[in-house]
Amino acid sequence: MLRGAELPVQSEWVIFVIALALVGIFSVTVALLPRSWIAKACKKDRDDAQVFSAPVKMLGGFAAIFYLVAVIAYFAPSRWNFDPQLMLPLCPMYLVKMMFDPSPVAIFFLLAPMNAAVYGSLGLTLAYAWLAFRKPTSS
């Protein structure tokens, strides 16, 4: 089914799936950890607003951007001829557009929100990694 000339080779799919799975597992793990453990890992006080405000902003920013990427990828004219190897990492739901023709309702309420959730989790992961690994500022 996935033997089209425009699709990436299977070994690239495995790496991509593993990377997304690791981001998802990390995001779920962080969501289940107690607040004090997260603050300790980020070298902050438990009540420091930055421990949770920065990751939530990154989550929202990434989710909004990649929701728009999914919508633009769907409504883009075929003459734009997006490269599938570029679009699949940016919008995994692009595969659905290549294989089937989903309705705009499915794009707006199912596929684009799923893309936003995946990349929102990536934003959350990057924000917590940034908080945990940056050098503490002297006050």
N, CA, C and O atoms as a MOPAC input file, in Angstrom:
PM7 MOZYME 1SCF
protein

 N      0.82000 1    -1.19400 1     0.00000 1
 C      0.00000 1     0.00000 1     0.00000 1
 C      0.86600 1     1.26100 1     0.00000 1
 O      0.47200 1     2.26100 1    -0.59900 1
 N      2.01300 1     1.24700 1     0.64000 1
 C      2.85400 1     2.42500 1     0.73600 1
 C      4.06900 1     2.32900 1    -0.18300 1
 O      5.17700 1     2.67100 1     0.22900 1
 N      3.88400 1     1.87800 1    -1.39900 1
 C      5.00200 1     1.70800 1    -2.31200 1
 C      5.09700 1     2.82100 1    -3.34200 1
 O      5.76300 1     2.64400 1    -4.36200 1
 N      4.46400 1     3.94600 1    -3.11700 1
 C      4.50700 1     5.04700 1    -4.07300 1
 C      5.91100 1     5.59700 1    -4.20400 1
 O      6.71100 1     5.51100 1    -3.27200 1
 N      6.20900 1     6.15700 1    -5.35500 1
 C      7.54100 1     6.69600 1    -5.61000 1
 C      7.84600 1     7.89900 1    -4.72900 1
 O      9.01200 1     8.20700 1    -4.48600 1
 N      6.81200 1     8.58200 1    -4.24900 1
 C      7.02600 1     9.79100 1    -3.47200 1
 C      7.18900 1     9.53300 1    -1.97400 1
 O      7.55300 1    10.44700 1    -1.23400 1
 N      6.92900 1     8.32600 1    -1.51900 1
 C      6.99100 1     8.04700 1    -0.08900 1
 C      8.40900 1     7.71100 1     0.33800 1
 O      9.15400 1     7.09000 1    -0.41900 1
 N      8.79300 1     8.12000 1     1.55700 1
 C     10.14000 1     7.80000 1     2.03000 1
 C     10.30400 1     6.30600 1     2.25900 1
 O      9.32200 1     5.57800 1     2.40500 1
 N     11.55600 1     5.85400 1     2.29000 1
 C     11.80500 1     4.42900 1     2.49900 1
 C     11.42700 1     4.04700 1     3.91700 1
 O     11.34500 1     4.89600 1     4.80500 1
 N     11.20000 1     2.77200 1     4.11600 1
 C     10.67000 1     2.29600 1     5.38300 1
 C     11.60600 1     2.55100 1     6.56000 1
 O     11.12400 1     2.80300 1     7.66400 1
 N     12.92700 1     2.49400 1     6.37000 1
 C     13.83700 1     2.70400 1     7.49900 1
 C     13.68000 1     4.10300 1     8.07500 1
 O     13.86300 1     4.28900 1     9.27800 1
 N     13.34600 1     5.09500 1     7.24800 1
 C     13.11100 1     6.44500 1     7.74600 1
 C     11.84200 1     6.50200 1     8.59100 1
 O     11.77200 1     7.27600 1     9.54600 1
 N     10.85500 1     5.70500 1     8.25700 1
 C      9.61200 1     5.65900 1     9.02300 1
 C      9.87300 1     5.17000 1    10.42900 1
 O      9.31600 1     5.71100 1    11.38400 1
 N     10.71700 1     4.14700 1    10.57900 1
 C     10.97900 1     3.55600 1    11.89100 1
 C     11.59900 1     4.59300 1    12.81700 1
 O     11.19400 1     4.70500 1    13.97400 1
 N     12.57000 1     5.34700 1    12.33000 1
 C     13.22300 1     6.36900 1    13.15200 1
 C     12.21300 1     7.44000 1    13.56300 1
 O     12.19800 1     7.88000 1    14.71300 1
 N     11.37800 1     7.85300 1    12.62900 1
 C     10.37400 1     8.87200 1    12.90100 1
 C      9.36900 1     8.38800 1    13.94500 1
 O      9.01800 1     9.13300 1    14.86000 1
 N      8.91600 1     7.17100 1    13.81600 1
 C      7.94700 1     6.61100 1    14.76600 1
 C      8.57600 1     6.48800 1    16.15700 1
 O      7.91800 1     6.77700 1    17.15600 1
 N      9.82800 1     6.06700 1    16.23100 1
 C     10.50500 1     5.94600 1    17.51800 1
 C     10.65200 1     7.31600 1    18.17800 1
 O     10.42800 1     7.45300 1    19.38100 1
 N     11.03000 1     8.33400 1    17.39200 1
 C     11.17900 1     9.67800 1    17.94800 1
 C      9.85000 1    10.19900 1    18.49600 1
 O      9.81300 1    10.75400 1    19.59400 1
 N      8.76900 1    10.02900 1    17.74900 1
 C      7.45900 1    10.48400 1    18.23300 1
 C      7.01900 1     9.69800 1    19.46500 1
 O      6.41600 1    10.26000 1    20.38000 1
 N      7.31800 1     8.40500 1    19.48900 1
 C      6.94900 1     7.59100 1    20.65000 1
 C      7.70000 1     8.05100 1    21.89600 1
 O      7.11900 1     8.11900 1    22.97900 1
 N      8.98300 1     8.36800 1    21.75400 1
 C      9.76100 1     8.83800 1    22.89800 1
 C      9.23800 1    10.16600 1    23.42400 1
 O      9.16000 1    10.36900 1    24.63500 1
 N      8.88300 1    11.06600 1    22.52400 1
 C      8.30200 1    12.34800 1    22.94900 1
 C      6.98600 1    12.11100 1    23.67900 1
 O      6.73500 1    12.72900 1    24.71300 1
 N      6.15500 1    11.23600 1    23.16200 1
 C      4.87800 1    10.93300 1    23.81200 1
 C      5.05400 1    10.30500 1    25.17700 1
 O      4.35900 1    10.67300 1    26.12400 1
 N      5.97700 1     9.35800 1    25.29200 1
 C      6.22800 1     8.70900 1    26.58200 1
 C      6.75900 1     9.72500 1    27.59200 1
 O      6.33300 1     9.72900 1    28.74700 1
 N      7.68900 1    10.59000 1    27.16400 1
 C      8.21500 1    11.61800 1    28.05600 1
 C      7.10700 1    12.55500 1    28.51600 1
 O      7.03500 1    12.89000 1    29.69800 1
 N      6.24300 1    12.98000 1    27.60200 1
 C      5.17000 1    13.90800 1    27.95300 1
 C      4.19500 1    13.29400 1    28.95200 1
 O      3.76800 1    13.95900 1    29.89600 1
 N      3.84900 1    12.05100 1    28.74800 1
 C      2.93500 1    11.37300 1    29.68100 1
 C      3.61400 1    11.20400 1    31.03600 1
 O      2.97500 1    11.37700 1    32.07400 1
 N      4.89300 1    10.87100 1    31.03500 1
 C      5.62400 1    10.71300 1    32.28800 1
 C      5.66800 1    12.02300 1    33.06300 1
 O      5.41600 1    12.04400 1    34.26800 1
 N      5.98600 1    13.11200 1    32.37600 1
 C      6.03000 1    14.42000 1    33.04000 1
 C      4.64900 1    14.78900 1    33.57900 1
 O      4.54100 1    15.37300 1    34.65700 1
 N      3.60700 1    14.45400 1    32.84400 1
 C      2.25400 1    14.77800 1    33.29000 1
 C      1.88300 1    14.02500 1    34.57100 1
 O      1.07100 1    14.50600 1    35.36200 1
 N      2.46800 1    12.86100 1    34.77200 1
 C      2.12100 1    12.04900 1    35.94200 1
 C      3.02000 1    12.28800 1    37.15400 1
 O      2.70300 1    11.84900 1    38.25900 1
 N      4.14200 1    12.98300 1    36.94900 1
 C      5.05700 1    13.22400 1    38.06100 1
 C      4.49900 1    14.27900 1    39.01900 1
 O      3.78700 1    15.19000 1    38.59800 1
 N      4.82400 1    14.15200 1    40.30000 1
 C      4.42400 1    15.20200 1    41.24900 1
 C      5.12700 1    16.52200 1    40.92700 1
 O      6.24400 1    16.53900 1    40.41000 1
 N      4.46200 1    17.59900 1    41.23800 1
 C      4.98500 1    18.93900 1    40.94400 1
 C      6.34400 1    19.17600 1    41.60000 1
 O      7.21200 1    19.81300 1    41.00300 1
 N      6.53700 1    18.67900 1    42.80100 1
 C      7.81000 1    18.89400 1    43.50800 1
 C      8.97300 1    18.21600 1    42.78700 1
 O     10.08000 1    18.75500 1    42.78000 1
 N      8.75200 1    17.04300 1    42.17600 1
 C      9.81200 1    16.36300 1    41.44800 1
 C     10.20600 1    17.14800 1    40.20200 1
 O     11.38600 1    17.25400 1    39.87100 1
 N      9.21300 1    17.69400 1    39.52200 1
 C      9.48300 1    18.48300 1    38.31800 1
 C     10.26700 1    19.73100 1    38.69700 1
 O     11.22900 1    20.09200 1    38.01900 1
 N      9.86000 1    20.39000 1    39.77400 1
 C     10.56400 1    21.59400 1    40.22500 1
 C     12.00300 1    21.26400 1    40.60900 1
 O     12.91600 1    22.03600 1    40.31700 1
 N     12.20800 1    20.12300 1    41.26300 1
 C     13.56500 1    19.72800 1    41.65900 1
 C     14.42300 1    19.45300 1    40.41500 1
 O     15.58500 1    19.85600 1    40.37100 1
 N     13.87300 1    18.78200 1    39.42000 1
 C     14.62200 1    18.49100 1    38.19000 1
 C     14.96900 1    19.77100 1    37.43700 1
 O     16.00900 1    19.85300 1    36.78300 1
 N     14.09900 1    20.75800 1    37.53100 1
 C     14.34200 1    22.04500 1    36.85500 1
 C     15.12000 1    23.02500 1    37.72300 1
 O     15.36600 1    24.16200 1    37.32100 1
 N     15.50400 1    22.58000 1    38.91000 1
 C     16.27700 1    23.41200 1    39.84800 1
 C     15.54100 1    24.70600 1    40.20000 1
 O     16.12900 1    25.78700 1    40.23500 1
 N     14.26700 1    24.56700 1    40.45200 1
 C     13.41600 1    25.71300 1    40.80500 1
 C     12.63600 1    25.38900 1    42.07100 1
 O     12.55300 1    24.23800 1    42.49800 1
 N     12.06300 1    26.44300 1    42.66000 1
 C     11.15700 1    26.27800 1    43.78300 1
 C      9.84100 1    25.71000 1    43.26900 1
 O      9.43200 1    25.99600 1    42.14300 1
 N      9.19500 1    24.92500 1    44.07400 1
 C      7.94500 1    24.29000 1    43.66200 1
 C      6.88200 1    25.29600 1    43.24900 1
 O      6.07400 1    25.01100 1    42.36500 1
 N      6.86900 1    26.46500 1    43.87400 1
 C      5.85200 1    27.46900 1    43.56500 1
 C      6.31400 1    28.49400 1    42.53300 1
 O      5.60600 1    29.46700 1    42.27100 1
 N      7.49100 1    28.29000 1    41.94400 1
 C      7.99000 1    29.20100 1    40.91400 1
 C      7.09400 1    29.08500 1    39.67800 1
 O      6.90600 1    27.99500 1    39.13800 1
 N      6.55300 1    30.20200 1    39.24500 1
 C      5.61900 1    30.20200 1    38.11600 1
 C      6.28000 1    29.76100 1    36.82300 1
 O      5.60400 1    29.23400 1    35.94000 1
 N      7.58900 1    29.96300 1    36.68700 1
 C      8.27900 1    29.62800 1    35.44400 1
 C      8.32100 1    28.12300 1    35.19600 1
 O      8.42200 1    27.68800 1    34.04900 1
 N      8.24500 1    27.33100 1    36.25400 1
 C      8.28900 1    25.88100 1    36.09600 1
 C      7.13300 1    25.38900 1    35.23000 1
 O      7.28500 1    24.41200 1    34.49600 1
 N      6.00200 1    26.04200 1    35.30300 1
 C      4.85100 1    25.57600 1    34.53000 1
 C      4.38600 1    26.55100 1    33.45800 1
 O      3.74700 1    26.13200 1    32.49300 1
 N      4.68800 1    27.84100 1    33.59800 1
 C      4.20900 1    28.79000 1    32.59100 1
 C      4.98100 1    28.67700 1    31.28500 1
 O      4.37500 1    28.72000 1    30.21400 1
 N      6.29900 1    28.53400 1    31.34400 1
 C      7.09500 1    28.42800 1    30.11400 1
 C      6.73200 1    27.17200 1    29.32000 1
 O      6.52500 1    27.27600 1    28.11100 1
 N      6.64400 1    25.98800 1    29.93800 1
 C      6.24800 1    24.80600 1    29.16200 1
 C      4.83600 1    24.90700 1    28.58100 1
 O      4.59000 1    24.43300 1    27.47200 1
 N      3.91700 1    25.51300 1    29.31200 1
 C      2.54800 1    25.64300 1    28.78600 1
 C      2.52200 1    26.59000 1    27.58600 1
 O      1.79000 1    26.36300 1    26.62200 1
 N      3.33600 1    27.66200 1    27.65500 1
 C      3.42100 1    28.57500 1    26.50200 1
 C      4.01200 1    27.86600 1    25.28800 1
 O      3.53500 1    28.04900 1    24.16800 1
 N      5.04300 1    27.06400 1    25.50400 1
 C      5.64400 1    26.31500 1    24.39100 1
 C      4.65300 1    25.29800 1    23.83300 1
 O      4.55400 1    25.12700 1    22.61800 1
 N      3.92100 1    24.62600 1    24.71500 1
 C      2.91700 1    23.67300 1    24.26500 1
 C      1.88900 1    24.37900 1    23.39300 1
 O      1.56400 1    23.90100 1    22.30700 1
 N      1.38100 1    25.50000 1    23.85400 1
 C      0.37900 1    26.23800 1    23.09100 1
 C      0.92100 1    26.77300 1    21.78000 1
 O      0.23800 1    26.72500 1    20.75700 1
 N      2.14100 1    27.28200 1    21.80200 1
 C      2.74400 1    27.80900 1    20.58200 1
 C      2.96700 1    26.72900 1    19.53800 1
 O      2.60000 1    26.90300 1    18.37600 1
 N      3.56500 1    25.61600 1    19.94100 1
 C      3.79000 1    24.51400 1    19.01000 1
 C      2.46700 1    23.95700 1    18.50400 1
 O      2.33000 1    23.66800 1    17.31500 1
 N      1.49100 1    23.80500 1    19.39400 1
 C      0.19400 1    23.26900 1    18.98000 1
 C     -0.46800 1    24.17700 1    17.94500 1
 O     -0.99800 1    23.68700 1    16.94800 1
 N     -0.44400 1    25.48100 1    18.16300 1
 C     -1.06500 1    26.40900 1    17.21500 1
 C     -0.35500 1    26.38100 1    15.86300 1
 O     -1.00000 1    26.33900 1    14.81500 1
 N      0.96600 1    26.40500 1    15.89400 1
 C      1.73100 1    26.40500 1    14.63500 1
 C      1.46200 1    25.13400 1    13.84000 1
 O      1.21000 1    25.19500 1    12.63700 1
 N      1.51500 1    23.98800 1    14.50400 1
 C      1.37200 1    22.74200 1    13.77100 1
 C     -0.08300 1    22.40900 1    13.44700 1
 O     -0.33100 1    21.59100 1    12.56000 1
 N     -1.04200 1    23.00900 1    14.12900 1
 C     -2.43900 1    22.93300 1    13.68900 1
 C     -2.55500 1    23.64500 1    12.34200 1
 O     -3.16400 1    23.13000 1    11.40400 1
 N     -1.96500 1    24.82400 1    12.26300 1
 C     -2.00300 1    25.57600 1    11.00400 1
 C     -1.25400 1    24.85700 1     9.88800 1
 O     -1.69200 1    24.88000 1     8.73700 1
 N     -0.12700 1    24.21800 1    10.21300 1
 C      0.60800 1    23.45100 1     9.20200 1
 C     -0.28500 1    22.36200 1     8.61900 1
 O     -0.30600 1    22.15900 1     7.40500 1
 N     -1.01900 1    21.66400 1     9.47700 1
 C     -1.90500 1    20.59100 1     8.99800 1
 C     -3.02500 1    21.14500 1     8.11700 1
 O     -3.35700 1    20.55600 1     7.08900 1
 N     -3.60000 1    22.26200 1     8.51600 1
 C     -4.68600 1    22.84900 1     7.72400 1
 C     -4.15100 1    23.35200 1     6.38500 1
 O     -4.77200 1    23.13800 1     5.34400 1
 N     -2.99500 1    24.02200 1     6.41300 1
 C     -2.40200 1    24.52500 1     5.16100 1
 C     -2.01600 1    23.36400 1     4.24500 1
 O     -2.21900 1    23.43900 1     3.03300 1
 N     -1.46300 1    22.29300 1     4.81400 1
 C     -1.08500 1    21.13200 1     4.00100 1
 C     -2.30600 1    20.51800 1     3.32400 1
 O     -2.20900 1    20.01600 1     2.20400 1
 N     -3.44100 1    20.55600 1     3.99100 1
 C     -4.64500 1    19.98700 1     3.39600 1
 C     -5.19700 1    20.87700 1     2.28200 1
 O     -5.54200 1    20.39100 1     1.20500 1
 N     -5.27500 1    22.16800 1     2.54600 1
 C     -5.90800 1    23.06400 1     1.59200 1
 C     -4.95400 1    23.59700 1     0.51600 1
 O     -5.39500 1    24.29600 1    -0.39600 1
 N     -3.68500 1    23.28900 1     0.60400 1
 C     -2.72800 1    23.76300 1    -0.39900 1
 C     -3.05000 1    23.15200 1    -1.76100 1
 O     -3.36900 1    21.96700 1    -1.85500 1
 N     -2.96800 1    23.95400 1    -2.80200 1
 C     -3.21700 1    23.40700 1    -4.14000 1
 C     -2.16300 1    22.36500 1    -4.50900 1
 O     -1.01900 1    22.44400 1    -4.06200 1
 N     -2.54900 1    21.41000 1    -5.31200 1
 C     -1.61700 1    20.33500 1    -5.66600 1
 C     -0.44200 1    20.85300 1    -6.49500 1
 O      0.59500 1    20.19200 1    -6.55600 1
 N     -0.57400 1    21.99300 1    -7.12100 1
 C      0.53900 1    22.53600 1    -7.91100 1
 C      1.69800 1    23.00500 1    -7.02300 1
 O      2.80600 1    23.21000 1    -7.51900 1
 N      1.45500 1    23.17900 1    -5.70700 1
 C      2.54200 1    23.52800 1    -4.79900 1
 C      3.50900 1    22.35900 1    -4.64800 1
 O      4.68900 1    22.55000 1    -4.35500 1
 N      3.00000 1    21.15700 1    -4.84900 1
 C      3.82300 1    19.95000 1    -4.91200 1
 C      4.78400 1    19.83200 1    -3.72000 1
 O      6.00300 1    19.83600 1    -3.89200 1
 N      4.21900 1    19.72800 1    -2.51900 1
 C      5.03300 1    19.56100 1    -1.31200 1
 C      5.83900 1    18.27100 1    -1.38600 1
 O      5.36200 1    17.26100 1    -1.90200 1
 N      7.05600 1    18.31200 1    -0.87000 1
 C      7.90300 1    17.12600 1    -0.79900 1
 C      7.42100 1    16.26200 1     0.36900 1
 O      7.42000 1    16.72800 1     1.50900 1
 N      7.01000 1    15.00900 1     0.11100 1
 C      6.50100 1    14.16000 1     1.19600 1
 C      7.51800 1    13.92300 1     2.30600 1
 O      7.13100 1    13.79500 1     3.46700 1
 N      8.80600 1    13.86100 1     1.98000 1
 C      9.79900 1    13.63500 1     3.02000 1
 C      9.92700 1    14.84600 1     3.94200 1
 O     10.36000 1    14.70000 1     5.08500 1
 N      9.56800 1    16.01100 1     3.48000 1
 C      9.53400 1    17.19600 1     4.33100 1
 C      8.21700 1    17.27600 1     5.09300 1
 O      8.19600 1    17.60500 1     6.27900 1
 N      7.13200 1    16.97600 1     4.41300 1
 C      5.80400 1    17.14000 1     5.01900 1
 C      5.48300 1    16.07600 1     6.06700 1
 O      4.80400 1    16.37200 1     7.05000 1
 N      5.95400 1    14.85300 1     5.87800 1
 C      5.61700 1    13.81000 1     6.84600 1
 C      6.17400 1    14.09100 1     8.24200 1
 O      5.46200 1    13.85800 1     9.21800 1
 N      7.41800 1    14.58400 1     8.39000 1
 C      7.85000 1    14.95000 1     9.74700 1
 C      7.12700 1    16.17600 1    10.30100 1
 O      6.91900 1    16.26800 1    11.51100 1
 N      6.74200 1    17.11500 1     9.44500 1
 C      6.03000 1    18.30800 1     9.90800 1
 C      4.56700 1    18.03400 1    10.21300 1
 O      3.98100 1    18.64000 1    11.11000 1
 N      3.99300 1    17.11800 1     9.46000 1
 C      2.56400 1    16.83600 1     9.60600 1
 C      2.31700 1    15.36500 1     9.28700 1
 O      2.05300 1    15.02800 1     8.13300 1
 N      2.39800 1    14.47600 1    10.28800 1
 C      2.16700 1    13.05200 1    10.01100 1
 C      0.80800 1    12.78600 1     9.37500 1
 O      0.61800 1    11.77200 1     8.70400 1
 N     -0.13100 1    13.69700 1     9.58800 1
 C     -1.44700 1    13.51500 1     9.00600 1
 C     -1.44200 1    13.74200 1     7.48800 1
 O     -2.43500 1    13.46500 1     6.81400 1
 N     -0.33000 1    14.24400 1     6.95600 1
 C     -0.19800 1    14.44300 1     5.51600 1
 C     -0.29400 1    13.10300 1     4.79400 1
 O     -0.74500 1    13.04500 1     3.65000 1
 N      0.12400 1    12.03300 1     5.45100 1
 C      0.00100 1    10.69500 1     4.87800 1
 C     -1.46400 1    10.37500 1     4.58500 1
 O     -1.78100 1     9.76500 1     3.56400 1
 N     -2.34300 1    10.78400 1     5.47600 1
 C     -3.77200 1    10.53300 1     5.27000 1
 C     -4.24200 1    11.25100 1     4.00900 1
 O     -5.02400 1    10.70000 1     3.23400 1
 N     -3.76900 1    12.47400 1     3.80000 1
 C     -4.15400 1    13.21400 1     2.59900 1
 C     -3.61400 1    12.52700 1     1.35100 1
 O     -4.27300 1    12.51400 1     0.31100 1
 N     -2.41400 1    11.95700 1     1.45500 1
 C     -1.82300 1    11.28000 1     0.30000 1
 C     -2.55600 1     9.98700 1    -0.03100 1
 O     -2.66300 1     9.61900 1    -1.20100 1
 N     -3.05700 1     9.30200 1     0.97700 1
 C     -3.67800 1     7.99700 1     0.76500 1
 C     -5.18600 1     8.08300 1     0.53600 1
 O     -5.73400 1     7.33200 1    -0.27100 1
 N     -5.85100 1     8.98600 1     1.23400 1
 C     -7.29800 1     9.12200 1     1.16800 1
 C     -7.61600 1    10.58700 1     0.92800 1
 O     -6.70900 1    11.41600 1     0.84100 1
 N     -8.85700 1    10.90100 1     0.82500 1
 C     -9.26800 1    12.29200 1     0.70300 1
 C    -10.23300 1    12.60700 1     1.84000 1
 O    -11.44900 1    12.51100 1     1.67100 1
 N     -9.68400 1    12.98800 1     3.01700 1
 C    -10.56900 1    13.26700 1     4.15700 1
 C    -11.36200 1    14.55000 1     3.92700 1
 O    -10.95700 1    15.41900 1     3.15500 1
 N    -12.46700 1    14.64600 1     4.59400 1
 C    -13.30500 1    15.84100 1     4.47600 1
 C    -12.69200 1    16.99000 1     5.27800 1
 O    -11.89600 1    16.75100 1     6.18600 1
 N    -13.05300 1    18.22700 1     4.95400 1
 C    -12.56300 1    19.36300 1     5.74800 1
 C    -12.94300 1    19.26600 1     7.22100 1
 O    -12.18300 1    19.69700 1     8.08800 1
 N    -14.11700 1    18.70300 1     7.50800 1
 C    -14.54400 1    18.53800 1     8.90400 1
 C    -13.57000 1    17.61300 1     9.63600 1
 O    -13.19200 1    17.88100 1    10.77700 1
 N    -13.16700 1    16.53000 1     8.98000 1
 C    -12.20600 1    15.61000 1     9.59600 1
 C    -10.85900 1    16.29400 1     9.81900 1
 O    -10.18500 1    16.03000 1    10.81500 1
 N    -10.47500 1    17.15300 1     8.91200 1
 C     -9.20900 1    17.88000 1     9.06700 1
 C     -9.29000 1    18.82800 1    10.25200 1
 O     -8.41100 1    18.81700 1    11.11400 1
 N    -10.33900 1    19.65200 1    10.30500 1
 C    -10.44900 1    20.66400 1    11.35800 1
 C    -10.64100 1    20.06700 1    12.75000 1
 O    -10.11000 1    20.59600 1    13.72600 1
 N    -11.39700 1    18.96900 1    12.85200 1
 C    -11.77000 1    18.46200 1    14.17500 1
 C    -11.10300 1    17.15600 1    14.58200 1
 O    -11.27500 1    16.71700 1    15.71900 1
 N    -10.34600 1    16.51900 1    13.68500 1
 C     -9.69800 1    15.26200 1    14.05200 1
 C     -8.20600 1    15.27300 1    13.70600 1
 O     -7.36800 1    15.12600 1    14.59600 1
 N     -7.87100 1    15.44300 1    12.44700 1
 C     -6.48100 1    15.29000 1    12.02800 1
 C     -5.59100 1    16.46400 1    12.44500 1
 O     -4.49400 1    16.24600 1    12.96000 1
 N     -6.03900 1    17.68900 1    12.23500 1
 C     -5.23000 1    18.84600 1    12.64900 1
 C     -5.07100 1    18.91300 1    14.17800 1
 O     -3.97300 1    19.21000 1    14.64800 1
 N     -6.12900 1    18.64700 1    14.97800 1
 C     -5.90700 1    18.61000 1    16.43000 1
 C     -4.95100 1    17.49400 1    16.87500 1
 O     -4.20700 1    17.66500 1    17.84100 1
 N     -4.97100 1    16.35800 1    16.17700 1
 C     -4.01900 1    15.29500 1    16.51000 1
 C     -2.59000 1    15.74600 1    16.21100 1
 O     -1.67600 1    15.48000 1    16.99100 1
 N     -2.40100 1    16.42800 1    15.08400 1
 C     -1.08100 1    16.96600 1    14.75100 1
 C     -0.65500 1    17.99700 1    15.78900 1
 O      0.50200 1    18.01600 1    16.21100 1
 N     -1.58300 1    18.84900 1    16.19900 1
 C     -1.28900 1    19.86000 1    17.21600 1
 C     -0.91900 1    19.20300 1    18.54800 1
 O     -0.02100 1    19.68100 1    19.24100 1
 N     -1.59000 1    18.13000 1    18.90600 1
 C     -1.28000 1    17.44300 1    20.16600 1
 C      0.10600 1    16.82100 1    20.14000 1
 O      0.84300 1    16.90100 1    21.12300 1
 N      0.46200 1    16.20600 1    19.02800 1
 C      1.78400 1    15.58200 1    18.91300 1
 C      2.87100 1    16.63100 1    19.05100 1
 O      3.81300 1    16.45500 1    19.82400 1
 N      2.74700 1    17.72000 1    18.30600 1
 C      3.80500 1    18.72300 1    18.33300 1
 C      3.69900 1    19.64600 1    19.53700 1
 O      4.69500 1    20.26000 1    19.91900 1
 N      2.53800 1    19.76000 1    20.13900 1
 C      2.43400 1    20.44300 1    21.42900 1
 C      3.21600 1    19.68200 1    22.48300 1
 O      3.87900 1    20.28700 1    23.32500 1
 N      3.14100 1    18.36000 1    22.44100 1
 C      3.93200 1    17.53200 1    23.35900 1
 C      5.41900 1    17.72600 1    23.12100 1
 O      6.20700 1    17.74800 1    24.06600 1
 N      5.80300 1    17.86800 1    21.86000 1
 C      7.20600 1    18.13500 1    21.55800 1
 C      7.63800 1    19.48000 1    22.14800 1
 O      8.73000 1    19.59000 1    22.70500 1
 N      6.79000 1    20.49500 1    22.03000 1
 C      7.08900 1    21.79600 1    22.63100 1
 C      7.22400 1    21.70000 1    24.14000 1
 O      8.12000 1    22.30700 1    24.72600 1
 N      6.34700 1    20.94600 1    24.76800 1
 C      6.41400 1    20.73000 1    26.21400 1
 C      7.71900 1    20.03400 1    26.59500 1
 O      8.37400 1    20.42100 1    27.56300 1
 N      8.09000 1    19.02300 1    25.84400 1
 C      9.32700 1    18.29300 1    26.09800 1
 C     10.54400 1    19.21100 1    25.97300 1
 O     11.43600 1    19.18400 1    26.82000 1
 N     10.57600 1    20.01200 1    24.92500 1
 C     11.70000 1    20.92700 1    24.72900 1
 C     11.77000 1    21.97500 1    25.83600 1
 O     12.86000 1    22.32800 1    26.28800 1
 N     10.62000 1    22.47200 1    26.27300 1
 C     10.61000 1    23.48100 1    27.33900 1
 C     11.12700 1    22.90600 1    28.65000 1
 O     11.91800 1    23.55500 1    29.33500 1
 N     10.70100 1    21.70900 1    29.01100 1
 C     11.20000 1    21.10500 1    30.24100 1
 C     12.68000 1    20.75200 1    30.13600 1
 O     13.41600 1    20.88700 1    31.11400 1
 N     13.12200 1    20.30700 1    28.97300 1
 C     14.54700 1    20.02800 1    28.79200 1
 C     15.34900 1    21.32000 1    28.93400 1
 O     16.41500 1    21.32700 1    29.54900 1
 N     14.84000 1    22.40400 1    28.36900 1
 C     15.52000 1    23.70000 1    28.48700 1
 C     15.59300 1    24.14100 1    29.94400 1
 O     16.63800 1    24.60600 1    30.39800 1
 N     14.49000 1    24.00000 1    30.68400 1
 C     14.49200 1    24.37900 1    32.10000 1
 C     15.43000 1    23.49900 1    32.92300 1
 O     16.10500 1    23.99000 1    33.82800 1
 N     15.47600 1    22.21400 1    32.61900 1
 C     16.27800 1    21.28900 1    33.41200 1
 C     17.77400 1    21.42600 1    33.13600 1
 O     18.58300 1    21.23700 1    34.04500 1
 N     18.15600 1    21.74900 1    31.90700 1
 C     19.57500 1    21.72200 1    31.54400 1
 C     20.23500 1    23.09400 1    31.44200 1
 O     21.44400 1    23.17500 1    31.22800 1
 N     19.48900 1    24.14400 1    31.58700 1
 C     20.13400 1    25.45500 1    31.49500 1
 C     20.82300 1    25.76600 1    32.82600 1
 O     20.49400 1    25.20500 1    33.87000 1
 N     21.77100 1    26.66300 1    32.74700 1
 C     22.51500 1    27.04600 1    33.94600 1
 C     21.65600 1    27.97500 1    34.78500 1
 O     21.03900 1    28.89900 1    34.25500 1
 N     21.61100 1    27.73900 1    36.09200 1
 C     20.80100 1    28.62000 1    36.94100 1
 C     21.38800 1    30.03300 1    36.96400 1
 O     22.60400 1    30.21700 1    37.01100 1
 N     20.50700 1    31.00800 1    36.92900 1
 C     20.95700 1    32.40800 1    36.98700 1
 C     21.15300 1    32.82000 1    38.42100 1
 O     20.40600 1    32.39300 1    39.30200 1
 N     22.14900 1    33.64700 1    38.66700 1
 C     22.38000 1    34.09700 1    40.03400 1
 C     21.48500 1    35.29600 1    40.32000 1
 O     21.41100 1    36.23400 1    39.52500 1
 N     20.81400 1    35.25500 1    41.45200 1
 C     19.88800 1    36.32200 1    41.81100 1
 C     20.51600 1    37.27800 1    42.77300 1
 O     19.87800 1    38.24600 1    43.18700 1

